């Protein structure tokens, strides 16, 4: 094969190149030629094509994402913000926690098992690259209609991939979501989150500094799987013909990743690296260009030294391969031998493939011939910036005018009872234990709360019981009705879930899942959601530490609902004081915190009973969310509440049902003055939670709420035990449901659909 070397490229400007086939636009190719002052070599063209893809460069979204920095609230906790592999926050006692959520949507549709598995592997390496030990994972998932045949293809594979990879790594899966909606047919959303823990002094950054320092590639061999994988797949829409491009999906090996984790942590303990980067999207193209771009000089790489799984790979393929379980480290010459010794101990292949140079260029050689000579920032950080046109959709007004509050409501108590059963048995509100039971939630022994709790919680110090809680939320139906409010509602719900468990929210990560940026209506949704999230984080005081944008989530002309998924991380000083969801003690008083209004736009009730989407989502009051959070945290810390559950999808009856089922206890409820039974049960007004208060703490708790100005209404009592068949969920004057009947309805749906 004749190689397109730098020298040859400079002397043959008119050679035709496959820039279009690699996903580049004509003006982008022209810009590359302008940067280099010549046509690119084949290897350079490969690097620019993957690094300038939508997935890697954020070229359509970065003009909006800058708000997360411009509007960032002041935070003493933030140690590392946007721009690194993951954000880092201070949680006290010398500990730092890093967390991030990313997408692996398109690969998971094409090859569900490997797409989901390698999504977990990639986010774990992002956390590892910051210097942290990964301690937990979470997975917010969205699938098409629950009864659609293709959902039965995609969902089991995705769940098996997540469970198989995470379980093999020994990482507890402590939370996430599973949502079904026909808008995700053909475009499932597989978002993956990882949390890691380290001491402040152990933080590592992705940079290549120090002339003469060595560049070491270590981990799995590089193969042909994943060539252009995420970087290409996430930068285009699917057509209606279904799965294709199978060779582009990466193949994961969790056992290799486990060795890589332990090897890397030992390397960190001995302080052997000056900079480190995982190999994920865009593979070596990304790792080398980003390390060099963030460093103090240039870099020279001998590409033929890369350890291969397939000896027939071309230089371009090696640079584009997204093979998994690989890392790239910058190591001082005097530490190289020890670095390689540790890799050999853990049976991890490691090779010195280059070094940091005095110059400013990234230079790559293949068997002595120079095939790349580029300014690394132009590859990694100075890609295209698009100001995509955006416009409020012509259909938005009509959608909002189709008011869900006007839908037919139950005419009598029997209909009310029947709709409660239908709601709790609906796929989105039903138990997800068929899914979550395939994940190991308690491995390592430090899981304090896990699905189906409001947030996942892990202990990070066994002596002091310091812990962190994480929740992820996102309601695409709300965001379709109003993207600005929908993003803030996702933030508010995740914030509320963390506070309900007793932890103080500190920071967020996000995964912004949208349709094609080439559609002005989709870009309007994205711009509004991003603006809403930035404004909301400023008001709540929770900075954005990083995240991911996933665009082109659509089939043909049909885009998914705008789905901003928000992950909130909080800290709790003593995990033994956490608040679970379950009602566990008979006689405890049930209080509703917050105000209930007639708000049914985008609600679970409107979807389940009427298959309707229209109107406006619930009103967002972030000051009220902060106040509610403070009350929930104080109540947990001071022993005033024994159970708490946020109110969101499905309203109060869904929350009460889940708390009853979780604890095996019944609840007798009464409709408060000023509300009708239907609104009381099904409204999805935000800023609310239901709590169980010991009788001995009632006065202290209500005094605290009254002094702070938070409405707190006693709505019932915990009564009856499922084990002796005395447990019911009763609404006085309306209906009574045996807990056993609710459990059967709640737990049978998902196994019935997927068996």
C-alpha positions in Angstrom: 0.0 0.0 0.0 1.3 3.5 -0.8 1.1 5.8 2.1 -0.1 9.4 1.9 2.9 10.9 3.7 3.1 14.6 4.7 5.7 15.3 2.0 3.7 13.6 -0.7 0.5 15.4 0.4 2.3 18.8 0.1 3.4 18.0 -3.4 0.0 16.6 -4.7 -2.6 19.2 -3.9 -5.2 17.9 -6.4 -5.5 14.3 -5.3 -9.1 13.4 -4.6 -9.9 12.5 -1.0 -12.9 10.8 0.5 -13.8 13.6 2.9 -17.5 13.3 2.3 -17.5 9.6 3.0 -15.8 10.3 6.3 -18.6 12.6 7.4 -16.9 16.0 6.7 -18.7 18.9 5.1 -17.1 20.6 2.1 -16.3 23.8 4.0 -14.8 21.7 6.8 -12.5 20.0 4.4 -11.5 23.4 3.0 -10.8 24.6 6.5 -8.5 21.6 7.1 -6.6 22.5 4.0 -6.4 26.1 5.2 -5.0 25.1 8.6 -2.4 22.8 7.1 -1.5 24.9 4.1 -1.9 21.8 2.0 -4.2 18.9 1.5 -4.2 16.5 4.5 -2.7 13.0 4.4 -5.0 10.1 4.7 -4.1 9.7 8.4 -4.7 13.4 9.0 -8.0 13.3 7.2 -9.0 10.3 9.4 -8.1 12.2 12.6 -9.9 15.4 11.7 -13.0 13.5 10.5 -13.5 11.7 13.8 -12.5 14.6 16.0 -14.6 17.1 14.1 -17.7 14.8 14.3 -20.7 16.0 16.3 -20.0 13.6 19.1 -16.4 14.7 19.7 -16.4 18.4 18.8 -19.8 19.6 19.9 -19.8 21.8 16.9 -23.6 22.4 16.9 -24.0 22.7 20.6 -20.9 24.5 22.0 -22.3 28.0 21.4 -25.2 27.1 23.8 -23.1 25.0 26.2 -20.9 28.0 27.1 -23.8 29.2 29.3 -22.9 26.6 31.8 -19.7 28.5 32.4 -21.0 32.0 31.9 -23.9 31.4 34.4 -22.0 29.1 36.7 -22.9 29.7 40.4 -20.1 30.2 42.9 -19.2 26.9 44.5 -16.6 26.1 47.1 -17.0 22.4 46.4 -16.1 22.5 42.7 -12.5 21.3 42.2 -12.4 20.5 38.5 -15.1 21.7 36.1 -16.0 21.4 32.5 -13.3 20.5 30.0 -11.7 17.4 31.7 -12.7 13.8 31.4 -15.1 14.4 34.3 -15.9 17.0 37.0 -14.6 16.8 40.5 -16.2 18.1 43.7 -15.0 18.3 47.3 -17.1 16.3 49.7 -15.1 16.9 52.8 -12.7 15.0 55.0 -10.1 15.3 52.3 -12.2 13.3 49.8 -13.1 14.3 46.3 -15.7 12.7 44.1 -15.8 12.7 40.4 -18.9 11.8 38.3 -20.1 12.1 34.8 -22.9 10.8 32.5 -22.5 10.1 28.8 -24.5 8.5 26.0 -24.1 5.3 24.0 -27.4 5.6 22.2 -26.8 4.7 18.5 -24.4 1.8 19.1 -26.9 0.3 21.6 -29.6 0.2 18.9 -27.3 -1.4 16.4 -25.8 -4.0 18.8 -27.7 -3.7 22.1 -25.4 -5.9 24.3 -22.0 -4.5 23.2 -23.3 -1.0 22.7 -24.5 -0.8 26.3 -21.6 -2.8 27.8 -19.0 -0.5 26.2 -21.0 2.5 27.3 -20.4 1.4 30.8 -16.8 0.7 30.1 -16.1 4.1 28.6 -17.6 6.1 31.4 -15.7 4.0 34.0 -12.4 4.9 32.2 -13.3 8.6 32.2 -13.7 8.4 35.9 -10.5 6.3 36.3 -8.5 8.9 34.2 -9.3 11.5 36.8 -7.3 9.5 39.4 -10.3 8.0 41.1 -11.4 4.5 42.0 -14.8 3.9 40.4 -17.3 3.0 43.1 -20.7 2.9 41.4 -22.6 3.1 38.1 -26.1 4.2 37.1 -28.0 3.9 33.8 -30.8 6.2 32.6 -32.5 4.3 29.8 -35.2 5.1 27.3 -36.9 2.6 25.0 -39.7 2.6 22.4 -43.2 1.4 23.2 -43.1 -1.4 25.8 -45.2 -3.7 23.6 -43.3 -3.1 20.4 -41.4 -6.1 19.0 -38.2 -4.2 18.6 -38.2 -3.2 22.2 -38.1 -6.9 23.0 -34.9 -7.0 20.8 -33.2 -4.0 22.2 -34.1 -3.9 25.9 -32.9 -7.4 27.0 -29.7 -6.9 25.2 -29.0 -3.5 26.7 -29.8 -4.7 30.2 -27.7 -7.8 29.8 -24.8 -5.6 28.5 -25.0 -3.2 31.4 -25.3 -6.0 34.0 -22.7 -8.2 32.4 -20.0 -5.5 32.1 -20.7 -3.7 35.4 -21.1 -7.0 37.4 -17.8 -8.3 36.1 -16.1 -5.1 37.1 -17.5 -5.5 40.6 -19.3 -2.1 40.5 -22.7 -1.7 42.1 -25.4 -0.3 39.8 -27.3 1.9 42.2 -29.8 3.8 40.1 -31.1 5.2 36.9 -34.4 5.1 35.1 -36.3 3.1 32.5 -38.8 4.9 30.4 -40.9 3.7 27.5 -42.3 5.9 24.8 -42.9 5.4 21.1 -40.8 8.4 20.3 -37.7 6.4 21.2 -38.6 3.6 18.7 -35.5 3.1 16.6 -33.5 5.5 18.9 -33.2 4.1 22.4 -31.3 6.3 24.8 -28.6 4.4 26.7 -27.0 6.9 29.1 -24.3 5.7 31.5 -23.0 7.4 34.7 -20.1 6.5 36.9 -19.0 7.8 40.3 -15.4 7.7 41.6 -13.7 8.6 44.8 -10.2 9.9 45.5 -8.3 12.1 47.9 -7.7 15.7 46.7 -4.1 15.2 46.1 -4.8 12.3 43.7 -6.6 14.3 41.0 -5.0 13.7 37.5 -5.6 15.8 34.4 -5.4 15.0 30.6 -2.2 16.9 29.5 1.1 16.0 28.0 3.8 18.2 29.6 7.6 17.9 30.0 9.8 17.6 27.0 11.2 14.1 26.7 8.4 12.5 28.8 7.2 9.2 27.2 3.8 8.5 25.8 2.7 5.0 26.8 -0.3 3.2 25.4 -1.5 0.4 27.7 -4.4 -2.0 27.9 -6.1 -4.1 25.3 -4.7 -4.5 21.8 -6.2 -2.3 19.1 -8.5 -4.0 16.7 -10.9 -3.3 13.8 -14.0 -3.1 16.0 -15.3 0.4 16.6 -13.5 2.0 13.7 -15.3 5.4 13.6 -17.7 3.9 16.1 -19.3 6.4 18.4 -17.8 9.4 16.6 -19.5 8.5 13.4 -22.6 6.7 14.6 -23.6 9.6 16.9 -23.2 12.2 14.1 -26.0 10.9 11.7 -29.6 9.9 11.8 -30.8 6.4 11.2 -32.9 5.6 8.2 -36.0 3.6 8.4 -34.5 0.3 7.3 -33.2 -0.5 10.8 -29.9 -1.7 12.1 -26.8 -1.5 10.0 -23.1 -0.6 10.5 -22.6 -3.5 13.0 -18.8 -3.5 12.5 -18.7 0.1 13.9 -19.8 -1.0 17.4 -17.0 -1.6 19.9 -16.6 -5.0 21.6 -16.0 -4.9 25.4 -14.0 -7.1 27.7 -14.8 -6.3 31.3 -12.2 -8.6 32.7 -9.5 -6.7 30.7 -11.0 -3.5 32.1 -10.9 -4.7 35.7 -7.1 -5.4 35.2 -6.7 -2.0 33.7 -8.5 -0.3 36.6 -6.3 -2.0 39.3 -3.1 -1.5 37.2 -3.9 2.2 36.8 -4.7 2.7 40.5 -1.4 1.2 41.5 0.4 3.4 39.0 -1.4 6.4 40.5 -0.4 5.3 44.1 3.3 5.3 43.0 2.9 8.7 41.3 4.2 7.5 38.0 2.2 9.6 35.5 2.2 13.3 34.6 -0.9 13.1 32.5 -3.4 10.5 31.5 -6.3 10.0 29.0 -8.6 7.1 28.4 -9.3 6.0 24.8 -12.9 6.3 24.0 -14.7 8.0 21.2 -12.1 8.7 18.3 -9.6 6.4 20.0 -5.9 7.3 19.5 -6.9 10.4 17.5 -8.6 11.8 20.5 -6.1 10.7 23.2 -2.9 12.0 21.4 -4.4 15.3 20.1 -6.1 16.1 23.4 -3.1 15.3 25.5 -0.8 17.3 23.3 -3.3 20.2 23.0 -3.6 20.5 26.8 0.1 20.2 27.3 3.1 22.5 27.1 4.7 21.3 23.8 4.3 18.9 20.9 4.2 15.1 20.6 5.9 12.5 18.4 4.2 9.2 18.1 5.5 6.0 16.4 2.2 4.5 15.3 3.7 1.2 14.2 4.5 0.4 17.8 0.8 0.2 18.7 0.0 -3.4 19.8 -2.6 -4.7 17.4 -5.2 -7.4 17.4 -5.4 -7.3 13.6 -2.1 -6.9 11.8 -3.8 -5.8 8.6 -5.0 -2.5 10.0 -3.9 0.6 8.1 -2.6 3.7 10.0 -5.9 5.4 9.4 -7.8 2.5 10.9 -5.5 2.4 13.9 -6.1 6.1 14.5 -9.8 5.8 14.2 -10.3 2.5 16.1 -12.4 2.8 19.2 -11.3 -0.5 20.6 -12.1 -0.6 24.3 -10.0 -1.0 27.6 -7.1 1.3 26.5 -5.4 4.2 28.2 -2.6 6.6 27.3 -0.2 7.9 29.9 2.6 10.6 30.0 5.5 9.2 32.0 8.9 10.7 33.0 11.8 8.6 31.5 13.0 7.6 34.9 9.7 6.1 35.8 9.0 4.2 32.6 10.6 0.9 33.8 8.5 0.9 37.0 5.4 1.7 35.0 6.0 -1.2 32.7 6.7 -3.5 35.6 3.3 -2.7 37.1 1.6 -3.3 33.8 3.3 -6.7 33.5 2.3 -7.6 37.0 -1.4 -7.0 36.1 -1.0 -8.7 32.7 -1.7 -5.4 30.9 0.2 -4.9 27.6 2.1 -1.5 27.6 4.2 0.1 24.9 6.1 3.3 24.7 4.7 4.8 21.5 6.2 8.3 21.6 7.4 11.3 23.6 6.6 14.9 24.4 8.6 17.3 22.2 9.7 20.9 22.4 7.7 21.8 19.3 4.1 22.7 18.9 3.0 20.0 16.5 1.5 16.5 16.8 3.7 14.4 14.6 2.9 10.7 13.9 5.2 8.3 12.0 4.5 4.9 10.4 7.6 2.8 9.9 9.8 5.9 9.7 7.5 7.9 7.3 5.8 11.0 8.7 2.0 10.6 8.1 0.7 13.4 10.5 2.0 16.9 11.1 -0.8 19.0 12.7 -1.3 21.7 15.3 -3.0 19.5 18.0 -5.4 22.2 19.1 -6.9 22.4 15.7 -7.8 18.7 16.0 -8.9 18.5 19.6 -10.2 22.0 20.6 -10.6 24.3 17.6 -13.0 22.4 15.4 -15.9 23.9 13.6 -18.4 26.1 15.5 -21.9 26.1 14.0 -24.5 28.8 14.8 -27.3 26.5 13.7 -30.6 28.3 12.8 -33.3 27.7 15.4 -36.9 28.6 15.5 -39.9 27.8 17.7 -41.8 25.0 16.0 -45.0 26.0 14.2 -46.8 23.2 16.1 -45.7 24.3 19.6 -48.6 26.7 20.3 -51.2 24.1 19.2 -49.5 21.5 21.4 -49.6 23.7 24.4 -53.2 24.8 23.7 -54.3 21.1 23.8 -54.8 21.3 27.6 -54.6 18.0 29.5 -56.5 19.6 32.4 -59.6 19.4 30.2 -59.4 15.7 29.7 -62.3 13.5 31.0 -61.8 12.6 34.6 -63.1 9.6 36.5 -66.9 10.0 37.0 -67.1 8.0 40.3 -65.1 6.2 43.0 -65.0 2.9 41.0 -63.5 4.7 38.0 -61.0 6.5 40.3 -60.0 3.1 41.8 -59.6 1.5 38.3 -57.4 4.4 37.1 -55.2 4.0 40.1 -54.6 0.4 39.3 -54.1 1.2 35.6 -51.5 3.8 36.5 -49.4 1.7 38.8 -49.4 -1.2 36.3 -48.5 1.0 33.3 -45.0 0.2 31.9 -43.4 3.5 33.1 -44.9 3.3 36.6 -44.6 -0.4 37.1 -41.8 -2.1 39.0 -38.5 -2.3 37.1 -37.2 -5.1 39.3 -37.1 -7.5 36.3 -34.4 -5.2 35.0 -32.6 -4.0 38.1 -32.4 -7.6 39.5 -30.0 -8.3 36.7 -27.6 -5.7 38.1 -25.5 -6.3 41.2 -26.5 -3.4 43.4 -24.6 -4.3 46.6 -21.2 -5.6 45.5 -18.3 -4.0 47.5 -20.6 -3.7 50.6 -20.9 0.1 50.6 -24.2 0.5 48.9 -26.6 2.3 51.2 -29.5 2.9 48.9 -30.2 1.6 45.4 -33.1 1.1 43.0 -36.0 1.7 43.6 -35.0 4.4 46.1 -35.2 8.0 45.2 -31.4 8.2 44.8 -28.5 5.8 44.9 -26.2 6.2 47.9 -22.7 4.8 48.6 -20.5 5.1 51.7 -17.0 6.4 50.8 -15.4 6.3 54.3 -16.2 3.2 56.5 -15.0 4.9 59.7 -16.8 8.2 59.5 -19.8 7.0 57.3 -19.3 9.9 54.9 -21.3 9.2 51.7 -22.6 10.5 48.5 -26.0 10.2 46.8 -26.7 10.5 43.1 -30.0 10.7 41.2 -30.7 11.0 37.4 -34.0 12.3 36.0 -35.4 13.6 32.7 -39.0 13.8 31.4 -39.1 14.1 27.6 -42.9 14.7 27.7 -42.4 17.8 29.8 -39.6 19.0 27.6 -41.7 18.4 24.4 -44.3 20.8 25.9 -41.8 23.4 27.1 -38.1 22.6 26.7 -37.0 25.5 29.0 -39.3 24.3 31.8 -38.8 20.7 31.0 -35.0 20.9 31.6 -35.6 22.8 34.9 -38.1 20.1 36.0 -35.5 17.4 35.3 -33.0 19.3 37.4 -35.6 19.9 40.1 -36.6 16.3 40.3 -33.1 15.0 40.5 -32.2 17.7 43.1 -35.3 16.7 45.1 -34.5 13.0 44.9 -31.0 13.5 46.4 -32.4 15.8 49.2 -35.2 13.2 49.9 -32.5 10.7 50.8 -30.9 13.2 53.2 -28.0 14.3 51.1 -27.1 17.9 50.3 -27.0 18.5 46.5 -23.6 19.9 45.3 -23.3 19.7 41.5 -24.7 18.2 38.3 -23.7 16.4 35.2 -26.0 16.1 32.2 -26.6 14.2 29.1 -28.6 16.2 26.5 -30.4 13.9 24.1 -32.0 15.5 21.0 -32.8 15.0 17.4 -31.0 16.4 14.4 -29.3 19.8 14.8 -30.0 20.5 11.2 -33.7 20.9 12.0 -34.4 24.4 13.3 -37.2 23.1 15.6 -34.8 20.7 17.2 -32.2 23.3 17.7 -34.8 25.6 19.3 -35.6 22.8 21.7 -31.9 22.4 22.5 -31.3 26.1 22.9 -34.3 26.4 25.3 -33.4 23.4 27.3 -29.8 24.4 27.7 -30.8 27.9 28.7 -33.3 26.5 31.2 -30.7 24.2 32.7 -28.1 26.9 33.0 -30.6 29.3 34.6 -31.8 26.6 37.0 -28.3 25.6 38.1 -27.5 29.2 38.8 -30.6 29.6 41.0 -30.1 26.3 42.8 -26.3 26.8 43.3 -25.4 23.6 41.6 -22.6 24.0 39.0 -22.4 21.9 35.9 -19.2 19.8 36.1 -19.5 18.3 32.6 -21.6 15.9 30.6 -22.4 14.9 27.1 -24.5 16.0 24.1 -26.2 13.4 21.9 -27.7 14.7 18.7 -29.2 13.1 15.6 -31.5 10.9 17.8 -34.1 10.4 15.1 -35.3 8.0 12.4 -35.8 9.8 9.1 -37.8 13.0 9.9 -39.0 11.7 13.3 -37.0 13.0 16.3 -37.2 11.8 19.8 -38.8 14.0 22.5 -36.1 16.5 23.7 -34.6 14.6 26.6 -32.2 16.4 28.9 -31.1 13.9 31.5 -29.8 15.6 34.7 -27.6 13.8 37.3 -27.3 15.5 40.7 -24.7 14.5 43.2 -25.0 15.3 46.9 -23.0 14.6 50.1 -24.3 13.2 53.4 -22.1 13.3 56.5 -23.5 10.1 58.0 -25.1 7.5 55.8 -26.7 5.8 58.8 -29.1 8.8 58.9 -30.2 8.4 55.3 -33.9 8.5 54.6 -35.4 5.5 52.6 -38.6 5.5 50.6 -40.3 2.7 52.5 -43.1 3.2 55.0 -41.8 0.8 57.7 -43.6 1.6 61.0 -47.4 1.4 61.6 -48.8 4.5 63.3 -46.5 7.0 61.6 -48.1 10.1 60.2 -48.0 10.8 56.5 -47.4 14.4 55.5 -47.6 16.0 52.1 -45.0 18.8 51.7 -45.6 21.5 49.1 -48.6 22.7 47.2 -50.9 20.7 44.9 -52.4 22.4 41.8 -54.4 21.1 38.8 -51.3 20.3 36.7 -51.7 17.4 34.3 -49.8 18.5 31.1 -47.4 15.7 30.2 -48.6 13.7 33.2 -48.5 10.0 33.6 -52.3 10.0 34.1 -52.8 11.8 30.7 -50.6 9.3 29.0 -51.9 6.1 30.6 -55.6 6.9 30.6 -55.9 9.1 27.5 -52.7 8.5 25.5 -52.5 12.3 25.4 -49.6 14.8 25.3 -50.5 18.4 25.4 -50.9 21.5 27.5 -48.2 22.9 29.8 -45.9 21.0 32.2 -46.0 21.8 35.9 -44.8 25.2 37.1 -41.2 25.3 38.3 -40.4 27.1 41.5 -36.7 26.6 42.2 -36.8 28.6 45.4 -39.4 26.3 46.7 -37.3 23.3 45.6 -34.4 24.7 47.7 -36.6 25.1 50.7 -38.1 21.7 50.3 -34.6 20.2 50.0 -33.5 22.0 53.2 -36.5 20.6 55.1 -35.9 17.1 53.9 -32.2 17.2 54.7 -32.8 18.7 58.2 -35.6 16.2 58.9 -33.3 13.3 57.9 -30.3 14.6 59.9 -32.4 15.3 63.1 -34.5 12.2 63.1 -37.8 13.9 62.4 -38.7 11.8 59.3 -38.3 8.1 58.8 -39.3 7.9 55.2 -39.5 10.3 52.3 -40.4 10.0 48.6 -40.5 12.8 46.0 -43.7 13.4 44.0 -43.2 13.3 40.3 -44.4 10.9 37.5 -47.8 9.6 38.6 -48.3 12.1 41.4 -49.1 11.3 45.0 -50.8 7.9 44.5 -47.7 6.6 42.7 -45.4 7.8 45.5 -47.6 6.4 48.3 -48.0 3.1 46.5 -44.3 2.7 46.1 -43.6 3.6 49.7 -46.2 1.1 50.9 -44.9 -1.7 48.6 -41.3 -1.0 49.6 -42.1 -1.3 53.3 -44.9 -3.9 53.2 -47.2 -1.5 55.0 -50.6 0.1 54.2 -51.7 3.7 54.2 -55.0 5.3 55.0 -55.4 8.7 53.3 -57.8 11.6 53.5 -58.2 14.3 50.9 -57.1 17.7 52.3 -59.5 20.6 52.3 -59.5 22.6 49.1 -58.6 19.6 46.9 -60.7 17.0 45.1 -59.8 13.4 45.2 -58.6 13.2 41.5 -56.3 16.2 41.7 -55.0 15.0 45.1 -54.0 11.6 43.6 -52.8 12.4 40.1 -51.5 16.0 40.0 -47.8 16.2 39.1 -47.2 19.6 40.7 -43.4 20.0 41.3 -41.7 20.9 44.6 -43.5 18.2 46.6 -42.7 15.2 48.7 -44.5 12.8 51.0 -42.9 11.9 54.3 -43.6 9.6 57.2 -43.2 11.3 60.6 -43.0 9.5 63.9 -45.8 10.7 66.2 -43.2 11.8 68.8 -41.6 14.1 66.2 -44.8 15.6 64.7 -44.8 18.9 66.6 -41.1 19.5 66.1 -41.4 18.7 62.4 -44.5 20.9 61.7 -42.9 23.7 63.7 -39.9 23.6 61.5 -42.0 23.6 58.3 -44.2 26.4 59.6 -41.2 28.5 60.6 -39.6 28.1 57.2 -42.9 28.7 55.3 -43.2 25.3 53.7 -46.8 24.0 53.5 -47.0 20.7 55.4 -50.4 18.9 55.4 -51.2 15.7 57.3 -52.9 13.4 54.8 -52.9 10.0 56.5 -51.3 7.3 58.6 -49.3 4.2 58.0 -51.5 1.3 58.9 -51.6 -2.4 58.3 -49.0 -5.0 57.4 -48.9 -7.0 54.2 -47.7 -10.1 55.8 -51.0 -10.5 57.8 -53.1 -9.2 54.9 -54.2 -6.1 56.8 -52.4 -3.7 54.6 -54.5 -1.5 52.2 -54.1 1.8 50.4 -57.4 3.5 51.3 -58.7 6.9 50.3 -61.4 7.8 52.8 -64.8 7.9 51.2 -63.5 6.8 47.8 -61.9 3.3 47.6 -59.7 0.7 49.2 -57.1 -1.4 47.5 -55.4 -4.4 49.1 -51.6 -4.0 49.0 -51.4 -7.5 47.5 -53.6 -6.4 44.6 -51.4 -3.3 44.1 -48.3 -5.4 44.2 -49.6 -7.8 41.6 -50.5 -5.0 39.3 -47.2 -3.2 39.9 -44.9 -6.1 39.5 -46.4 -8.2 36.7 -46.2 -5.8 33.9 -42.6 -5.8 32.8 -42.0 -9.6 33.1 -45.3 -10.0 31.1 -44.1 -7.8 28.3 -40.6 -9.1 28.1 -40.8 -12.8 29.1 
